[in-house]
Amino acid sequence: MATQSIGIREFRDKLATYLLQSEGPLAITRHGDTIGYYLPTRRKRTEAEKKALEEAALRVQQDMIAHDVTEDEIIEDFKRLRREGRK
């Protein structure tokens, strides 16, 4: 993915837009010199990705029902395993 160059003033003025909608890295420039980079970690999901996540959530719910497990029990197991892993 190509890096887009943008002046620091424009980046500052449209910060919310760039933070929420950038899909690739931005080179932040000042007087033509690159002074930093913004690397977005969020991106909009495609409809296919959204559908896949919904299907995965449904499968998890079905597995939880089939094994008679609650979300609270899973969270407690996760916390216990994390504590044990730190020892």
PALO-179163 format. One record per atom (N, C-alpha, C, O): residue in one letter; atom name; x, y, z. Coordinates in nm, 4 decimals, decimal comma. Example, Ala and Ser with C-alpha at 12.3 -4.5 7.8 and 13.67 -1.06 7.14 Angstrom:
% residues 2
("A" "N" (1,3190 -0,5690 0,7800)) ("A" "CA" (1,2300 -0,4500 0,7800)) ("A" "C" (1,3200 -0,3300 0,7800)) ("A" "O" (1,4236 -0,3319 0,8465)) ("S" "N" (1,2850 -0,2250 0,7080)) ("S" "CA" (1,3670 -0,1060 0,7140)) ("S" "C" (1,2900 0,0030 0,7870)) ("S" "O" (1,3409 0,1138 0,8039)) 
***
This chain:
% residues 87
("M" "N" (0,0849 -0,1178 0,0000)) ("M" "CA" (0,0000 0,0000 0,0000)) ("M" "C" (0,0892 0,1238 0,0000)) ("M" "O" (0,1811 0,1339 0,0812)) ("A" "N" (0,0632 0,2160 -0,0887)) ("A" "CA" (0,1444 0,3361 -0,1026)) ("A" "C" (0,1207 0,4315 0,0140)) ("A" "O" (0,0093 0,4439 0,0650)) ("T" "N" (0,2275 0,4978 0,0544)) ("T" "CA" (0,2188 0,5964 0,1612)) ("T" "C" (0,1772 0,7303 0,1033)) ("T" "O" (0,2371 0,7794 0,0076)) ("Q" "N" (0,0750 0,7882 0,1617)) ("Q" "CA" (0,0268 0,9201 0,1189)) ("Q" "C" (0,0972 1,0262 0,2023)) ("Q" "O" (0,1075 1,0114 0,3241)) ("S" "N" (0,1459 1,1331 0,1394)) ("S" "CA" (0,2086 1,2438 0,2112)) ("S" "C" (0,1044 1,3512 0,2386)) ("S" "O" (0,0198 1,3814 0,1544)) ("I" "N" (0,1127 1,4079 0,3580)) ("I" "CA" (0,0179 1,5119 0,3966)) ("I" "C" (0,0892 1,6120 0,4864)) ("I" "O" (0,1689 1,5744 0,5723)) ("G" "N" (0,0596 1,7388 0,4656)) ("G" "CA" (0,1193 1,8438 0,5485)) ("G" "C" (0,0659 1,8375 0,6907)) ("G" "O" (-0,0473 1,7955 0,7148)) ("I" "N" (0,1493 1,8799 0,7836)) ("I" "CA" (0,1119 1,8721 0,9244)) ("I" "C" (-0,0114 1,9572 0,9556)) ("I" "O" (-0,0938 1,9182 1,0383)) ("R" "N" (-0,0246 2,0721 0,8909)) ("R" "CA" (-0,1413 2,1578 0,9157)) ("R" "C" (-0,2700 2,0901 0,8731)) ("R" "O" (-0,3688 2,0893 0,9465)) ("E" "N" (-0,2675 2,0326 0,7523)) ("E" "CA" (-0,3875 1,9636 0,7044)) ("E" "C" (-0,4191 1,8443 0,7938)) ("E" "O" (-0,5352 1,8197 0,8263)) ("F" "N" (-0,3156 1,7702 0,8335)) ("F" "CA" (-0,3358 1,6557 0,9214)) ("F" "C" (-0,4004 1,7003 1,0525)) ("F" "O" (-0,4949 1,6375 1,1002)) ("R" "N" (-0,3494 1,8080 1,1100)) ("R" "CA" (-0,4031 1,8604 1,2350)) ("R" "C" (-0,5474 1,9083 1,2167)) ("R" "O" (-0,6338 1,8787 1,2993)) ("D" "N" (-0,5730 1,9815 1,1094)) ("D" "CA" (-0,7061 2,0372 1,0860)) ("D" "C" (-0,8114 1,9297 1,0614)) ("D" "O" (-0,9281 1,9470 1,0967)) ("K" "N" (-0,7700 1,8196 1,0011)) ("K" "CA" (-0,8645 1,7121 0,9687)) ("K" "C" (-0,8314 1,5845 1,0462)) ("K" "O" (-0,8525 1,4737 0,9969)) ("L" "N" (-0,7797 1,6014 1,1672)) ("L" "CA" (-0,7307 1,4887 1,2462)) ("L" "C" (-0,8336 1,3774 1,2620)) ("L" "O" (-0,8032 1,2610 1,2363)) ("A" "N" (-0,9543 1,4117 1,3037)) ("A" "CA" (-1,0560 1,3086 1,3257)) ("A" "C" (-1,0833 1,2294 1,1982)) ("A" "O" (-1,0973 1,1072 1,2018)) ("T" "N" (-1,0907 1,2985 1,0881)) ("T" "CA" (-1,1150 1,2316 0,9601)) ("T" "C" (-1,0023 1,1346 0,9274)) ("T" "O" (-1,0274 1,0199 0,8903)) ("Y" "N" (-0,8781 1,1804 0,9410)) ("Y" "CA" (-0,7652 1,0929 0,9097)) ("Y" "C" (-0,7565 0,9752 1,0074)) ("Y" "O" (-0,7272 0,8629 0,9662)) ("L" "N" (-0,7815 0,9998 1,1352)) ("L" "CA" (-0,7731 0,8914 1,2338)) ("L" "C" (-0,8779 0,7843 1,2104)) ("L" "O" (-0,8512 0,6658 1,2300)) ("L" "N" (-0,9965 0,8249 1,1689)) ("L" "CA" (-1,1061 0,7292 1,1544)) ("L" "C" (-1,1192 0,6708 1,0145)) ("L" "O" (-1,1775 0,5636 0,9986)) ("Q" "N" (-1,0664 0,7384 0,9127)) ("Q" "CA" (-1,0934 0,6933 0,7769)) ("Q" "C" (-0,9702 0,6555 0,6951)) ("Q" "O" (-0,9844 0,6063 0,5832)) ("S" "N" (-0,8512 0,6771 0,7473)) ("S" "CA" (-0,7310 0,6414 0,6710)) ("S" "C" (-0,7221 0,4907 0,6568)) ("S" "O" (-0,7414 0,4162 0,7529)) ("E" "N" (-0,6927 0,4474 0,5357)) ("E" "CA" (-0,6813 0,3046 0,5113)) ("E" "C" (-0,5372 0,2615 0,4919)) ("E" "O" (-0,5088 0,1419 0,4865)) ("G" "N" (-0,4462 0,3563 0,4816)) ("G" "CA" (-0,3056 0,3244 0,4628)) ("G" "C" (-0,2195 0,4216 0,5389)) ("G" "O" (-0,2708 0,5165 0,5982)) ("P" "N" (-0,0880 0,3997 0,5386)) ("P" "CA" (0,0025 0,4872 0,6130)) ("P" "C" (0,0062 0,6284 0,5550)) ("P" "O" (-0,0085 0,6488 0,4345)) ("L" "N" (0,0260 0,7239 0,6435)) ("L" "CA" (0,0386 0,8644 0,6043)) ("L" "C" (0,1759 0,9145 0,6468)) ("L" "O" (0,2180 0,8928 0,7604)) ("A" "N" (0,2450 0,9810 0,5565)) ("A" "CA" (0,3706 1,0480 0,5908)) ("A" "C" (0,3345 1,1920 0,6238)) ("A" "O" (0,2810 1,2636 0,5391)) ("I" "N" (0,3629 1,2347 0,7449)) ("I" "CA" (0,3317 1,3706 0,7883)) ("I" "C" (0,4539 1,4563 0,7561)) ("I" "O" (0,5657 1,4258 0,7977)) ("T" "N" (0,4301 1,5652 0,6804)) ("T" "CA" (0,5410 1,6499 0,6372)) ("T" "C" (0,5289 1,7908 0,6929)) ("T" "O" (0,4203 1,8381 0,7263)) ("R" "N" (0,6437 1,8556 0,7016)) ("R" "CA" (0,6501 1,9961 0,7395)) ("R" "C" (0,7520 2,0611 0,6483)) ("R" "O" (0,8695 2,0244 0,6487)) ("H" "N" (0,7074 2,1562 0,5716)) ("H" "CA" (0,7934 2,2234 0,4727)) ("H" "C" (0,8600 2,1221 0,3800)) ("H" "O" (0,9762 2,1384 0,3426)) ("G" "N" (0,7867 2,0183 0,3434)) ("G" "CA" (0,8365 1,9197 0,2486)) ("G" "C" (0,9183 1,8069 0,3083)) ("G" "O" (0,9470 1,7091 0,2392)) ("D" "N" (0,9569 1,8177 0,4360)) ("D" "CA" (1,0349 1,7124 0,5021)) ("D" "C" (0,9421 1,6232 0,5832)) ("D" "O" (0,8552 1,6726 0,6549)) ("T" "N" (0,9600 1,4935 0,5723)) ("T" "CA" (0,8790 1,4002 0,6504)) ("T" "C" (0,9242 1,4064 0,7954)) ("T" "O" (1,0419 1,3879 0,8262)) ("I" "N" (0,8280 1,4330 0,8845)) ("I" "CA" (0,8599 1,4427 1,0275)) ("I" "C" (0,8004 1,3279 1,1082)) ("I" "O" (0,8311 1,3121 1,2264)) ("G" "N" (0,7161 1,2487 1,0451)) ("G" "CA" (0,6577 1,1360 1,1163)) ("G" "C" (0,5614 1,0604 1,0277)) ("G" "O" (0,5328 1,0998 0,9147)) ("Y" "N" (0,5126 0,9512 1,0821)) ("Y" "CA" (0,4184 0,8666 1,0100)) ("Y" "C" (0,2984 0,8364 1,0973)) ("Y" "O" (0,3104 0,8231 1,2191)) ("Y" "N" (0,1847 0,8258 1,0352)) ("Y" "CA" (0,0649 0,7757 1,1026)) ("Y" "C" (0,0323 0,6420 1,0382)) ("Y" "O" (0,0110 0,6343 0,9172)) ("L" "N" (0,0285 0,5371 1,1186)) ("L" "CA" (-0,0023 0,4027 1,0708)) ("L" "C" (-0,1347 0,3599 1,1313)) ("L" "O" (-0,1394 0,3214 1,2482)) ("P" "N" (-0,2409 0,3657 1,0552)) ("P" "CA" (-0,3724 0,3308 1,1113)) ("P" "C" (-0,3786 0,1830 1,1479)) ("P" "O" (-0,3299 0,0973 1,0742)) ("T" "N" (-0,4381 0,1553 1,2609)) ("T" "CA" (-0,4558 0,0165 1,3029)) ("T" "C" (-0,5987 -0,0287 1,2825)) ("T" "O" (-0,6278 -0,1482 1,2883)) ("R" "N" (-0,6873 0,0648 1,2591)) ("R" "CA" (-0,8277 0,0330 1,2314)) ("R" "C" (-0,8533 0,0524 1,0839)) ("R" "O" (-0,7938 0,1385 1,0191)) ("R" "N" (-0,9409 -0,0273 1,0334)) ("R" "CA" (-0,9865 -0,0060 0,8964)) ("R" "C" (-1,1297 -0,0549 0,8887)) ("R" "O" (-1,1735 -0,1369 0,9693)) ("K" "N" (-1,2005 -0,0042 0,7923)) ("K" "CA" (-1,3390 -0,0458 0,7760)) ("K" "C" (-1,3422 -0,1892 0,7274)) ("K" "O" (-1,2651 -0,2288 0,6400)) ("R" "N" (-1,4325 -0,2663 0,7852)) ("R" "CA" (-1,4477 -0,4054 0,7438)) ("R" "C" (-1,5354 -0,4140 0,6205)) ("R" "O" (-1,6295 -0,3367 0,6030)) ("T" "N" (-1,5022 -0,5101 0,5357)) ("T" "CA" (-1,5853 -0,5339 0,4181)) ("T" "C" (-1,7121 -0,6059 0,4626)) ("T" "O" (-1,7189 -0,6576 0,5741)) ("E" "N" (-1,8106 -0,6089 0,3768)) ("E" "CA" (-1,9343 -0,6804 0,4090)) ("E" "C" (-1,9060 -0,8291 0,4320)) ("E" "O" (-1,9666 -0,8918 0,5188)) ("A" "N" (-1,8136 -0,8844 0,3537)) ("A" "CA" (-1,7780 -1,0263 0,3710)) ("A" "C" (-1,7153 -1,0500 0,5080)) ("A" "O" (-1,7443 -1,1507 0,5727)) ("E" "N" (-1,6290 -0,9575 0,5531)) ("E" "CA" (-1,5680 -0,9712 0,6855)) ("E" "C" (-1,6719 -0,9592 0,7955)) ("E" "O" (-1,6681 -1,0338 0,8933)) ("K" "N" (-1,7660 -0,8643 0,7797)) ("K" "CA" (-1,8727 -0,8491 0,8787)) ("K" "C" (-1,9566 -0,9763 0,8872)) ("K" "O" (-1,9890 -1,0224 0,9966)) ("K" "N" (-1,9915 -1,0327 0,7723)) ("K" "CA" (-2,0709 -1,1547 0,7692)) ("K" "C" (-1,9956 -1,2701 0,8347)) ("K" "O" (-2,0545 -1,3473 0,9102)) ("A" "N" (-1,8660 -1,2824 0,8066)) ("A" "CA" (-1,7844 -1,3885 0,8663)) ("A" "C" (-1,7794 -1,3743 1,0179)) ("A" "O" (-1,7857 -1,4744 1,0893)) ("L" "N" (-1,7680 -1,2505 1,0686)) ("L" "CA" (-1,7677 -1,2287 1,2132)) ("L" "C" (-1,9017 -1,2651 1,2753)) ("L" "O" (-1,9063 -1,3246 1,3830)) ("E" "N" (-2,0105 -1,2298 1,2082)) ("E" "CA" (-2,1436 -1,2644 1,2587)) ("E" "C" (-2,1623 -1,4154 1,2630)) ("E" "O" (-2,2187 -1,4688 1,3585)) ("E" "N" (-2,1151 -1,4839 1,1598)) ("E" "CA" (-2,1262 -1,6298 1,1561)) ("E" "C" (-2,0414 -1,6938 1,2656)) ("E" "O" (-2,0837 -1,7910 1,3283)) ("A" "N" (-1,9219 -1,6397 1,2889)) ("A" "CA" (-1,8355 -1,6920 1,3949)) ("A" "C" (-1,9002 -1,6715 1,5317)) ("A" "O" (-1,8955 -1,7607 1,6165)) ("A" "N" (-1,9601 -1,5554 1,5533)) ("A" "CA" (-2,0275 -1,5281 1,6801)) ("A" "C" (-2,1438 -1,6254 1,7017)) ("A" "O" (-2,1656 -1,6730 1,8131)) ("L" "N" (-2,2169 -1,6540 1,5962)) ("L" "CA" (-2,3274 -1,7485 1,6053)) ("L" "C" (-2,2761 -1,8878 1,6411)) ("L" "O" (-2,3357 -1,9562 1,7243)) ("R" "N" (-2,1660 -1,9304 1,5790)) ("R" "CA" (-2,1084 -2,0627 1,6100)) ("R" "C" (-2,0618 -2,0692 1,7549)) ("R" "O" (-2,0805 -2,1713 1,8211)) ("V" "N" (-2,0011 -1,9612 1,8051)) ("V" "CA" (-1,9572 -1,9579 1,9448)) ("V" "C" (-2,0775 -1,9703 2,0374)) ("V" "O" (-2,0746 -2,0468 2,1338)) ("Q" "N" (-2,1834 -1,8950 2,0081)) ("Q" "CA" (-2,3053 -1,9033 2,0901)) ("Q" "C" (-2,3611 -2,0449 2,0904)) ("Q" "O" (-2,4000 -2,0963 2,1953)) ("Q" "N" (-2,3652 -2,1079 1,9732)) ("Q" "CA" (-2,4171 -2,2444 1,9636)) ("Q" "C" (-2,3293 -2,3416 2,0426)) ("Q" "O" (-2,3816 -2,4296 2,1111)) ("D" "N" (-2,1976 -2,3272 2,0341)) ("D" "CA" (-2,1066 -2,4132 2,1099)) ("D" "C" (-2,1238 -2,3926 2,2603)) ("D" "O" (-2,1205 -2,4886 2,3374)) ("M" "N" (-2,1420 -2,2678 2,3013)) ("M" "CA" (-2,1619 -2,2403 2,4436)) ("M" "C" (-2,2894 -2,3084 2,4941)) ("M" "O" (-2,2907 -2,3675 2,6021)) ("I" "N" (-2,3955 -2,2993 2,4153)) ("I" "CA" (-2,5217 -2,3644 2,4532)) ("I" "C" (-2,5037 -2,5156 2,4566)) ("I" "O" (-2,5489 -2,5807 2,5508)) ("A" "N" (-2,4387 -2,5724 2,3560)) ("A" "CA" (-2,4186 -2,7173 2,3484)) ("A" "C" (-2,3364 -2,7696 2,4659)) ("A" "O" (-2,3576 -2,8821 2,5112)) ("H" "N" (-2,2424 -2,6884 2,5153)) ("H" "CA" (-2,1564 -2,7324 2,6247)) ("H" "C" (-2,1996 -2,6747 2,7599)) ("H" "O" (-2,1296 -2,6904 2,8599)) ("D" "N" (-2,3142 -2,6086 2,7619)) ("D" "CA" (-2,3699 -2,5501 2,8841)) ("D" "C" (-2,2668 -2,4637 2,9572)) ("D" "O" (-2,2404 -2,4821 3,0760)) ("V" "N" (-2,2091 -2,3683 2,8819)) ("V" "CA" (-2,1069 -2,2782 2,9351)) ("V" "C" (-2,1578 -2,1349 2,9206)) ("V" "O" (-2,2169 -2,0985 2,8189)) ("T" "N" (-2,1335 -2,0541 3,0245)) ("T" "CA" (-2,1739 -1,9136 3,0179)) ("T" "C" (-2,0537 -1,8254 2,9854)) ("T" "O" (-1,9387 -1,8676 2,9971)) ("E" "N" (-2,0827 -1,7036 2,9449)) ("E" "CA" (-1,9756 -1,6077 2,9181)) ("E" "C" (-1,8942 -1,5824 3,0442)) ("E" "O" (-1,7716 -1,5724 3,0383)) ("D" "N" (-1,9615 -1,5720 3,1576)) ("D" "CA" (-1,8917 -1,5478 3,2845)) ("D" "C" (-1,7941 -1,6608 3,3167)) ("D" "O" (-1,6845 -1,6354 3,3667)) ("E" "N" (-1,8323 -1,7832 3,2890)) ("E" "CA" (-1,7433 -1,8968 3,3142)) ("E" "C" (-1,6209 -1,8909 3,2232)) ("E" "O" (-1,5096 -1,9205 3,2665)) ("I" "N" (-1,6412 -1,8534 3,0995)) ("I" "CA" (-1,5287 -1,8421 3,0058)) ("I" "C" (-1,4333 -1,7321 3,0515)) ("I" "O" (-1,3115 -1,7496 3,0477)) ("I" "N" (-1,4882 -1,6197 3,0944)) ("I" "CA" (-1,4052 -1,5087 3,1416)) ("I" "C" (-1,3258 -1,5502 3,2649)) ("I" "O" (-1,2071 -1,5194 3,2750)) ("E" "N" (-1,3897 -1,6195 3,3585)) ("E" "CA" (-1,3194 -1,6656 3,4785)) ("E" "C" (-1,2087 -1,7640 3,4430)) ("E" "O" (-1,0998 -1,7574 3,4999)) ("D" "N" (-1,2350 -1,8548 3,3499)) ("D" "CA" (-1,1310 -1,9487 3,3049)) ("D" "C" (-1,0142 -1,8738 3,2420)) ("D" "O" (-0,8980 -1,9054 3,2675)) ("F" "N" (-1,0458 -1,7749 3,1601)) ("F" "CA" (-0,9424 -1,6951 3,0947)) ("F" "C" (-0,8558 -1,6245 3,1989)) ("F" "O" (-0,7331 -1,6269 3,1900)) ("K" "N" (-0,9199 -1,5619 3,2974)) ("K" "CA" (-0,8457 -1,4918 3,4028)) ("K" "C" (-0,7577 -1,5892 3,4812)) ("K" "O" (-0,6424 -1,5585 3,5116)) ("R" "N" (-0,8121 -1,7062 3,5136)) ("R" "CA" (-0,7358 -1,8066 3,5881)) ("R" "C" (-0,6138 -1,8517 3,5086)) ("R" "O" (-0,5036 -1,8612 3,5626)) ("L" "N" (-0,6343 -1,8795 3,3794)) ("L" "CA" (-0,5239 -1,9242 3,2958)) ("L" "C" (-0,4169 -1,8162 3,2797)) ("L" "O" (-0,2980 -1,8476 3,2742)) ("R" "N" (-0,4572 -1,6920 3,2723)) ("R" "CA" (-0,3603 -1,5818 3,2648)) ("R" "C" (-0,2785 -1,5733 3,3928)) ("R" "O" (-0,1567 -1,5557 3,3885)) ("R" "N" (-0,3469 -1,5861 3,5087)) ("R" "CA" (-0,2747 -1,5817 3,6362)) ("R" "C" (-0,1753 -1,6968 3,6454)) ("R" "O" (-0,0617 -1,6777 3,6887)) ("E" "N" (-0,2174 -1,8152 3,6051)) ("E" "CA" (-0,1289 -1,9327 3,6102)) ("E" "C" (-0,0105 -1,9161 3,5147)) ("E" "O" (0,1008 -1,9598 3,5444)) ("G" "N" (-0,0352 -1,8533 3,4010)) ("G" "CA" (0,0712 -1,8329 3,3033)) ("G" "C" (0,1774 -1,7354 3,3504)) ("G" "O" (0,2916 -1,7418 3,3049)) ("R" "N" (0,1419 -1,6458 3,4403)) ("R" "CA" (0,2368 -1,5459 3,4917)) ("R" "C" (0,3292 -1,6036 3,5974)) ("R" "O" (0,4347 -1,5467 3,6254)) ("K" "N" (0,2914 -1,7144 3,6553)) ("K" "CA" (0,3706 -1,7727 3,7641)) ("K" "C" (0,4920 -1,8434 3,7131)) ("K" "O" (0,5693 -1,8979 3,7919)) 
***
